[in-house]
Amino acid sequence: MRIEMGRPHILWADDEIELLKPHMLFLNEKGYDVTGVNSGVEALDQVEARPFDVVFLDENMPGLNGIETLQRIKDKHPDVPVIMITKSEEEHIMEEAIGSKISDYLIKPVNPHQILLSVKKILDNNRLRGEQAQSTYMREFRELAMKLGGRMNAEEWSEVYRRLMHWHTTLGESGDRSMLEILDNQHAEANHQFVRFVEDHYEAWMTGLEQGPTLSHEVLPKWLPGALEGAKGRPVFLVVIDNLRWDQWRTIAPTLRPKWNVVEETTYFSMLPTATQYARNALFAGMTPADIARLMPNLWIGEHEQGSKNAHEEALQQGLFSRLGVTGKTSYHKITNLQSGKRLADRFHELKGQSIVTVVYNFVDMLSHARSEMEVIKELADDEAAYRSLTHSWFQHSPLKEMMDAIADMGGRMILTTDHGTMRVDHPVEVRGDRETTNNNLRYKVGKNLGYNPNEVMEIRNPERVGLPKPNVSSSYIFGKGKDFLVYPNNAAKYTKTFRDTFQHGGVSMEEMIVPWVILDPKGS
């Protein structure tokens, strides 16, 4: 059947679809395009080939039955409304269907008006929810604008960021491009103001002259003891997902709801640079990078030294656990590729008797496999909504999800956090550096002879005052702001073409700095 633009699209799967032609013609006359298929397998093929507004599934199809087809559709397309049609009112069938998030169910024999009413109810509800979301955001737009025009502390900035991200996901579902454009503009203005806030206060936070947010090096010393006490002797699993932004956490959160209760959900601020070498080492050490380099020089790999910059995370963490008085057996596991993730998931039950198990999961590496991070993200996630969708799809089918299910089954407490987020960059800023400025990061540079426009970057001329190592007497750090990325003049055009609209980290933005800290307990624990 030919599908016309602008009309709602319905997919109907029934092994007796030929007998339902009169019903399909009735719906067509009422303004709906209906595609009929004879099996669950064909339904899955159709859902992959094109978008549908509603899917009808016969519960009792031979081969892949309605419940199984429903579950497979929801795995990949959780937001597609599905109406189950069944000959039976048996309780277990309805429980399975409702548990798999059907939107409605009908009992055979069905009449055309019954079907039309069910479709209208679902589509009108979706439309009304979209209109309600737009109306609510316009009211909150004014509140957010007033906050952005005033003075806010770090906690208030975290709340503003969480609200903006909430509206990105909510309005994204409504599909209203004009409303999303207004939101994008407000978000850009918020990031502009946030950068000024960080520039004004960051040094005072790091020197203790001003009470600020909890920063990377303070997170575990301040928050881990309370999390351990709340576990009441149960094993604690500290899961650090590299590059996990707040909106990505909220994207995967519904997938965890069947087995987990959220005990605490908050944010902390990643330190600068918001890069793994600095933020994650500081997180595990419970001290600033400058203190690590000074007190444990064998555990710090400088910018210009060869070797992995995060090769000593386990040793840094063991030192922190010793200072905190952590007792019992602990272990540390870093997952950098799909194979190592599967190996750990297969033997995860062996970790049951430990008091703290740390799992570092390089999420972007999981997405990219053997290809470059930039290339795969740019291809598969060319905007923020696609990045969230990619995160959700990856997580649902990852070994990490298997591990989290195993943690719940063994009754452990889980702490889910990250070292920093990422920013989608789109504006090049030229900087100059000498041969020692070998840092390839596009969001920060460190060197002794950096050339730049001070109005275009955040600069730190005295690194040790903000907890950063000083490779040379005259070394300084600069950071990209908002959506800027740093390029050298001699290859500016090439870098601009290659890296514009990619996700980067290391600089100053809400996305990179305001990151999740979540404590979860298994349901029934």
C-alpha positions in Angstrom: 0.0 0.0 0.0 1.3 3.5 -0.9 2.2 5.6 2.1 1.3 9.3 1.8 3.3 12.1 3.6 1.4 13.8 6.4 -0.9 10.9 7.2 -0.3 8.7 10.3 1.3 5.4 9.4 0.0 2.1 11.0 1.7 -1.3 10.8 -0.7 -4.3 11.3 0.8 -7.8 11.8 -1.6 -10.7 11.8 -1.2 -14.2 10.2 -4.7 -13.7 8.8 -4.1 -10.3 7.5 -6.0 -10.9 4.2 -9.2 -11.3 6.3 -8.6 -7.8 7.8 -8.6 -5.9 4.5 -12.0 -4.3 5.2 -10.7 -3.0 8.5 -7.6 -1.6 6.8 -9.7 0.1 4.1 -11.9 1.6 6.8 -8.8 3.1 8.5 -7.5 4.3 5.1 -10.7 6.2 4.5 -10.4 7.8 7.9 -7.0 9.3 7.0 -4.5 6.6 8.0 -2.0 4.6 5.9 -2.0 1.0 6.9 0.7 -1.6 6.0 -0.3 -5.2 6.5 2.1 -8.1 7.1 1.6 -11.8 7.9 4.2 -12.4 10.6 6.3 -11.0 13.4 9.4 -11.4 11.3 7.9 -9.2 8.6 6.8 -6.7 11.2 10.3 -6.3 12.5 11.6 -5.8 8.9 9.0 -3.1 8.3 9.8 -1.3 11.6 13.4 -1.2 10.6 12.7 0.0 7.1 10.4 3.0 8.0 8.9 4.9 10.9 5.3 4.0 12.1 3.1 6.0 14.4 1.2 2.9 15.7 1.8 -0.9 15.5 -1.0 -3.5 15.8 0.3 -7.0 16.8 -1.7 -10.2 16.8 -0.7 -12.0 20.0 -1.2 -15.6 18.6 0.9 -15.5 15.4 2.8 -18.7 14.5 6.6 -18.6 14.7 7.5 -15.3 16.3 4.4 -14.5 18.4 3.0 -11.1 19.3 4.7 -10.9 22.8 8.1 -11.8 21.3 7.7 -9.4 18.4 6.6 -6.7 20.8 9.7 -7.2 23.0 12.0 -7.0 20.0 10.4 -3.8 18.7 10.6 -2.2 22.1 14.3 -3.1 22.4 15.1 -1.0 19.4 12.2 1.5 19.3 10.9 1.9 22.9 8.7 4.9 22.0 6.7 3.3 19.2 3.1 2.7 20.5 2.0 -0.9 20.2 -1.6 -2.2 20.4 -1.9 -5.9 21.2 -4.8 -7.9 19.7 -5.6 -11.2 21.3 -8.2 -13.9 21.3 -7.5 -14.6 25.0 -8.0 -12.6 28.2 -5.7 -15.0 30.1 -4.0 -13.1 32.9 -0.4 -14.2 32.2 -0.6 -13.1 28.6 -1.9 -9.6 29.6 0.8 -9.3 32.3 3.5 -10.1 29.8 2.1 -7.6 27.3 1.6 -4.8 29.8 5.0 -5.5 31.3 6.5 -5.0 27.9 4.8 -1.5 27.7 1.9 -2.0 25.3 -0.2 1.2 24.8 -3.5 -0.7 24.6 -5.0 -4.1 23.9 -8.1 -5.3 22.2 -9.9 -8.7 22.3 -10.9 -10.4 19.1 -13.2 -10.1 17.3 -12.6 -6.4 16.9 -14.7 -4.0 14.9 -13.4 -1.0 12.9 -14.7 1.6 15.2 -13.1 0.0 18.2 -9.7 0.1 16.4 -10.2 3.7 15.3 -11.0 4.8 18.8 -7.8 3.1 20.1 -5.6 4.7 17.5 -7.1 8.2 18.0 -6.6 7.8 21.8 -2.9 7.1 21.4 -2.2 9.7 18.7 -4.2 12.4 20.4 -2.5 11.7 23.7 0.9 12.0 22.0 -0.2 15.3 20.4 -1.6 16.7 23.7 1.6 15.7 25.6 3.6 17.5 23.0 1.5 20.6 23.2 1.6 20.5 27.0 5.4 20.2 27.0 5.7 23.2 24.7 3.4 25.3 26.9 5.2 24.2 30.1 8.6 25.0 28.5 7.5 28.5 27.5 6.5 29.2 31.1 9.8 27.8 32.3 11.7 29.7 29.6 11.0 32.9 31.3 12.0 31.5 34.7 15.3 30.3 33.2 15.9 33.6 31.5 15.5 35.4 34.8 18.0 33.1 36.5 20.5 33.5 33.7 20.2 37.3 34.1 21.0 37.1 37.8 23.8 35.7 40.1 23.8 31.9 40.7 25.9 29.6 42.7 27.2 26.2 41.5 24.2 24.3 42.8 21.9 26.6 41.0 23.9 26.2 37.8 23.6 22.4 38.1 19.9 22.7 38.4 19.6 25.0 35.4 21.7 22.6 33.3 19.6 19.6 34.4 16.4 21.5 33.4 17.8 22.4 30.0 18.7 18.8 29.3 15.3 17.7 30.5 13.7 20.0 27.9 16.0 18.8 25.2 14.8 15.3 25.6 11.1 16.2 26.2 10.8 18.7 23.3 12.8 16.4 21.1 10.0 13.8 21.4 7.5 16.4 20.3 9.4 17.1 17.1 8.7 20.9 17.1 11.8 22.3 15.4 10.9 25.9 16.1 10.6 25.2 19.9 13.9 23.3 19.8 15.5 26.3 18.1 14.4 28.5 21.0 15.8 26.0 23.5 19.1 25.7 21.6 19.5 29.5 21.7 18.7 29.6 25.5 21.1 26.8 26.1 23.9 28.6 24.2 23.3 31.7 26.2 23.4 29.6 29.4 26.8 28.1 28.4 28.1 31.6 27.7 27.1 32.7 31.2 28.4 29.5 32.7 31.9 30.0 31.2 32.0 33.5 32.8 30.9 32.0 36.1 33.7 29.4 36.0 36.3 32.0 35.0 35.3 34.3 37.9 35.3 31.6 40.6 37.4 28.6 39.6 40.7 29.7 41.2 38.9 30.6 44.5 37.3 27.1 44.6 40.6 25.4 44.0 42.5 27.4 46.6 39.7 27.1 49.2 39.1 30.9 49.3 35.5 30.3 48.3 33.1 27.5 48.9 32.3 25.9 45.6 30.9 22.7 44.1 32.4 19.3 44.8 35.2 18.8 42.3 36.8 15.7 40.9 39.5 15.3 43.6 36.9 15.8 46.4 34.2 13.4 45.2 35.4 10.1 46.7 36.9 11.5 50.0 33.6 13.3 50.6 30.9 11.0 49.3 32.3 7.4 49.2 32.3 6.9 53.0 28.6 7.7 53.2 27.8 5.4 50.3 29.7 2.5 51.9 27.9 3.1 55.2 24.5 3.1 53.5 25.4 -0.3 51.8 25.2 -1.9 55.3 27.9 -4.5 54.5 26.7 -5.3 51.0 29.3 -5.1 48.2 29.7 -1.7 46.5 30.4 -1.5 42.8 31.9 1.8 41.6 31.1 2.1 37.9 32.9 4.9 36.1 31.7 5.4 32.5 34.1 7.5 30.5 32.5 10.6 28.8 29.0 10.1 30.4 27.0 13.3 30.3 24.0 14.1 32.5 21.6 13.7 29.6 23.1 10.4 28.7 22.6 9.1 32.2 19.0 10.2 32.0 18.7 8.3 28.7 19.9 5.0 30.1 18.1 5.4 33.5 14.8 3.9 32.3 16.6 0.7 31.2 17.8 0.2 34.8 14.4 0.8 36.5 13.2 -2.8 36.4 16.0 -3.9 38.7 17.2 -0.8 40.5 16.0 2.0 42.8 17.8 5.4 42.6 18.9 6.2 46.2 20.7 9.4 45.3 21.0 11.4 42.1 23.2 14.5 42.0 26.1 16.1 40.2 29.6 17.2 40.8 31.9 19.4 38.8 34.7 17.9 36.7 38.0 19.8 37.2 39.9 21.5 34.5 41.1 20.3 32.1 38.0 18.1 31.7 40.2 15.4 30.2 40.8 11.8 31.4 44.5 12.4 32.2 43.5 15.1 34.8 39.9 14.5 35.9 40.0 10.7 36.3 43.4 10.6 38.0 42.2 13.3 40.4 38.9 11.3 41.0 40.7 8.1 41.9 43.6 9.7 43.8 41.4 12.0 45.8 43.9 14.8 45.2 44.8 17.3 42.5 47.1 16.4 39.6 49.7 18.9 41.0 49.7 17.0 44.3 49.9 13.6 42.6 52.9 14.9 40.5 54.5 16.3 43.7 53.8 13.5 46.2 53.8 10.5 43.9 55.8 11.5 40.8 56.2 7.8 39.8 52.3 7.7 39.3 52.0 10.8 37.2 52.8 10.9 33.5 53.3 14.4 32.3 52.0 16.0 29.0 55.3 15.5 27.2 56.2 12.1 28.6 55.7 8.8 26.7 53.2 6.2 27.9 49.6 6.0 29.0 48.5 9.0 31.0 46.1 6.9 33.1 48.2 3.8 33.6 48.3 4.1 37.4 44.6 4.6 38.3 44.5 1.4 40.4 47.5 2.4 42.5 46.1 5.9 43.0 42.8 4.5 44.2 44.5 2.0 46.5 46.3 4.9 48.1 43.0 6.7 48.6 41.3 3.7 50.1 44.2 3.3 52.5 43.8 6.9 53.7 40.0 6.5 54.0 40.4 3.3 56.0 38.5 1.1 53.6 38.6 -2.5 54.7 38.0 -5.8 52.9 39.0 -7.0 49.5 38.9 -4.5 46.6 39.5 -4.9 42.9 39.9 -2.6 39.9 38.9 -3.4 36.3 39.4 -1.2 33.2 37.4 -2.1 30.1 38.8 -0.6 26.9 37.2 -2.9 24.2 34.3 -5.1 23.6 36.2 -8.3 24.2 37.4 -7.3 27.6 33.9 -6.2 28.5 32.5 -9.6 27.6 35.3 -11.5 29.5 34.5 -9.5 32.7 30.8 -10.0 32.3 31.3 -13.8 32.0 33.2 -14.0 35.3 31.4 -11.2 37.1 30.0 -13.7 39.7 33.6 -14.2 41.0 33.6 -10.7 42.4 30.7 -11.3 44.8 32.7 -11.4 48.1 34.6 -8.1 47.6 33.8 -5.0 49.5 34.5 -2.5 46.6 34.7 -3.4 42.9 35.7 -0.6 40.6 34.8 -0.9 36.9 36.1 1.8 34.5 34.2 1.5 31.2 35.6 3.4 28.2 32.1 4.0 26.7 33.3 5.9 23.6 35.9 3.1 22.8 33.0 0.6 23.0 31.1 2.6 20.4 34.0 3.0 18.1 35.5 -0.5 18.3 38.7 -0.4 16.2 37.9 2.9 14.5 38.7 6.4 15.7 36.3 7.9 18.3 35.8 11.0 16.2 34.9 9.2 13.1 32.3 6.8 14.5 30.6 9.5 16.6 30.5 11.9 13.7 28.9 9.3 11.4 26.4 7.9 13.9 25.6 10.9 16.1 25.5 14.1 14.1 23.5 16.0 16.7 22.7 15.8 20.4 19.5 13.8 20.1 21.3 11.2 18.0 24.1 11.0 20.5 21.6 10.2 23.3 19.9 7.6 21.1 23.2 6.0 20.3 24.0 5.9 24.0 20.7 4.1 24.7 21.1 1.6 21.9 24.7 0.9 22.9 23.9 0.4 26.6 21.0 -1.9 26.1 23.1 -4.4 24.3 26.4 -3.9 26.1 28.3 -6.2 28.5 28.0 -3.3 31.0 24.2 -3.8 31.1 24.9 -7.5 31.8 27.2 -6.6 34.7 24.7 -4.2 36.2 22.0 -6.9 36.0 24.5 -9.3 37.8 25.2 -6.7 40.5 21.4 -6.3 41.2 21.0 -10.1 41.3 23.8 -10.4 43.9 22.3 -7.6 46.0 25.1 -5.1 45.6 25.0 -1.3 45.8 26.0 0.5 42.6 27.6 3.9 42.3 27.4 5.2 38.8 29.5 8.2 37.8 32.0 9.5 35.3 35.2 11.6 35.0 33.9 14.3 32.6 31.3 14.9 29.8 31.7 15.9 26.2 30.8 19.0 24.1 29.8 19.1 20.5 32.1 21.7 19.0 31.5 23.9 16.0 33.7 27.0 16.1 37.5 27.0 15.6 39.8 29.3 17.6 43.3 29.7 16.4 46.2 29.3 18.9 50.0 29.1 18.4 52.5 27.0 20.2 56.1 26.0 20.1 57.4 22.5 19.4 56.8 21.4 23.0 53.1 22.1 22.7 52.5 18.5 21.6 49.0 18.2 23.2 46.6 17.0 20.6 43.5 17.8 22.6 41.2 20.3 20.8 39.7 21.8 24.0 42.8 22.7 26.0 46.5 23.4 25.5 49.5 23.6 27.9 52.8 25.2 27.0 55.3 28.0 27.8 55.0 30.0 24.6 51.3 29.9 23.7 49.9 32.5 21.5 46.2 33.3 21.6 43.5 36.0 21.9 42.8 36.1 25.7 39.2 37.0 25.0 38.7 33.7 23.1 39.9 31.3 25.7 40.0 30.8 29.5 43.6 31.1 30.6 45.4 29.9 33.7 48.8 31.5 34.1 49.6 30.1 37.5 48.7 26.4 37.2 49.8 25.3 40.6 47.1 27.6 42.2 44.4 25.5 40.6 46.0 22.1 41.3 47.7 21.6 37.9 51.3 20.5 37.3 53.7 23.0 35.8 55.9 21.4 33.2 58.0 24.5 32.9 58.5 27.7 34.9 56.5 29.7 32.4 53.9 27.1 31.5 50.3 28.1 31.3 47.0 26.4 30.3 44.2 27.6 28.0 40.8 26.1 27.6 38.2 26.2 24.8 34.9 27.8 25.9 31.4 26.8 25.0 31.5 25.2 21.5 34.9 26.4 20.5 37.8 24.1 19.6 41.5 25.0 19.3 43.4 24.7 16.1 46.9 25.8 14.9 47.1 28.3 12.0 49.1 26.1 9.7 46.4 23.4 9.5 43.3 25.4 10.6 41.2 24.6 7.5 41.9 20.9 7.7 41.2 20.7 11.4 38.1 22.8 11.1 36.6 20.5 8.4 37.6 17.3 10.2 36.5 18.2 13.8 33.6 20.6 13.4 30.4 18.9 14.8 32.4 16.3 16.7 32.2 15.6 20.5 35.3 16.7 22.4 36.3 17.1 26.0 38.9 19.1 28.0 37.3 22.6 28.0 34.7 24.7 29.8 31.0 24.0 29.3 28.1 22.7 31.3 28.2 19.5 29.3 31.8 18.7 30.2 31.9 19.9 33.8 28.5 19.1 35.4 28.4 15.3 35.5 26.4 12.7 37.3 26.9 10.9 40.6 24.2 8.3 41.2 23.7 5.7 43.9 21.4 2.7 43.2 20.2 -0.2 45.3 18.5 -3.3 43.9 14.8 -3.5 44.2 13.7 -5.4 47.2 17.1 -5.0 49.0 
